[in-house]
Amino acid sequence: MFNDQLPPLHIVLHQPEIPENTGNVGRTCVALGAKLWLVRPLGFRLDDRRRRRAGLDYWQHLDYDVVDDWAALEGRLAGSRLWLFTKHAAREYTEAVFLPGDGLVFGDESTGLPGGLIEKHADRCLRIPMKAEARSLNLSVSVAVAAYEALRQCRVS
């Protein structure tokens, strides 16, 4: 089992835009015992009632932090492996071997992760497979798909 002091996973939302998605991701993090990281700028205020509504009464139980930029996140998560999720990755998320303490990074709802981050971390980019007719999955769905696979692997090892 996991050390109760350390989260089994870090979920990172890079510049999220939609408060309802962030609220839903927060609820998933509570269910997983994962820590949520939000990288500014955010497309909403953290006291936004839509974020609170989507997170229901779970937000009070959420372990989360907000950082000003990517460099601050890397500093705070030094030593954690970061996996970047993008539909442009060659490798599927089921091919990765996740370990406790890993970070799963997701881009904003409109444009995804910046190209520079994807290029810098090309060896850690993963995708969730989908048919060509689907442009993308909802952010909160993508987080849940990837995070539960990562958690499953962490519990097995």
N, C-alpha and C positions, 0 to 999 in steps of 0.2 A: 504494500500500500504506500501512499505518499506521506511525506513529512508534512504534518499539519501547518508548519510554519512557512513552507515554501509552496507556491502554486505549481501544479503539475505542468501547466502551460501558460504562456503569455499570448493573449490575443491583441493584435495591434490594428487599429483602424487609422490609416493614414489620411488625414484631412476629410473625415466623413462629412457629408452634406445633409443627410436626411435624419432628423431626430428620431423618427419612429424606428429606423433601422438600428440606430445606436442603442435605443431602448431595448429592442429585441435581442441584440447581441449581448447587452448587459445581462439580460435574463438568462441567456444561454451560458454565459460565464459563471453566473451564480450556480447553475445546475451542475456545471463541470468542476467547479472549484478553481477556475482559471482567473488570472488577473487580466483586466482590460486596460489597454493603453490607448490613449487618444492623442494623435499628433496634430497640432495646430497648423494652419487655421481650421477651425470648425465652421460648418455652415449653419450653425445654430448656437444659441446660448445653452449652457448646461442646465439652467433652471427652466428650460423650455417645457411647457406643460405637455406637449406632444411626446417628448422624450420620456417624461415621467409617466405618462399614460401607457406608452408602449412597454416600459419597464415594470409597470404595475407596482406592487409593493416590494419588488425584489431589489430595487436600486439601493435601498438602505443596507442590504447584505453584500453589495458588490464591492470587491476590492478593485479599485481603479485609480489611475493616475493620468494626468494630462501633462504633456511636454510641449515645449515651444516649437521644436523642429526635429528633423531626422537625426541630426548630430547629437542632440540631447537624449533621444531615445537610445541610440547606440551606446552612449556613455552609461546610461542607467541599466542597460541590459548587456553590458560587457560580460562576455563569457557564455551568453546564451546563443544558440544557433538560431538564426532567423531564416524562415522559409517564406518566400514571397509568392503570392498567388496572383497569377495573370493568365488570361486566356491565350496569350502568345507563347507560353512555355512549351517546350517539347515533351517534358516529362510529366506524367500524371501523378497526382498526389498519392496514389496507392503504391507507387514505386519508391517513395521516400521511406526512410527508417527514422521515425520520430523518437525522441528521448525526453524524459522529464526535464522541464526547464526550457524547452524549445519555445520559440516565438513564431506565431503564424501571422503574417502581415498581409493586410488587404487594403486595396486602394479605394478611392472615393467612388461614388456611384456613377458619376458621369464619364470619367476618363480612366479610372483605374490608377495604377501606380505610375509614377513618372518614369519615362524611358531611361533616364540616367541611373535610377535605382535598379531597374531591371538589368541593365547592362553591367553595372558594378557587381551584382549578385547573381549573375546568370547561372552559376552552378547550384543555386538554391531556389530557382524558380520552378513552380509547380502549377499545374492546371487541373481543373475539374472537367472531365470530358462531357461534352454535350453535342447534340446534333447541330449542324450548320444553321438550321432554321431558327435556333434560339440564339439571339445576340449575346445574352448573358443571363446569369442567375441573379436573383435578389441578393444583396450583400449579406443579409442575416442568414439566408439559406446557405450561401457559400461557406460562411463561418461555421455553421452547424455541421455541414457535411465534413469539412476538413478537421474540425476540432474533435469530433467524436471518433474519427479514425485515428487521430494522433493519440487520444486518450486510450483507445482500445490497445494500441501498440504499447503504450507506456505501462499499462496494467499487465500485459503479457510478459514483458521483459523483467 
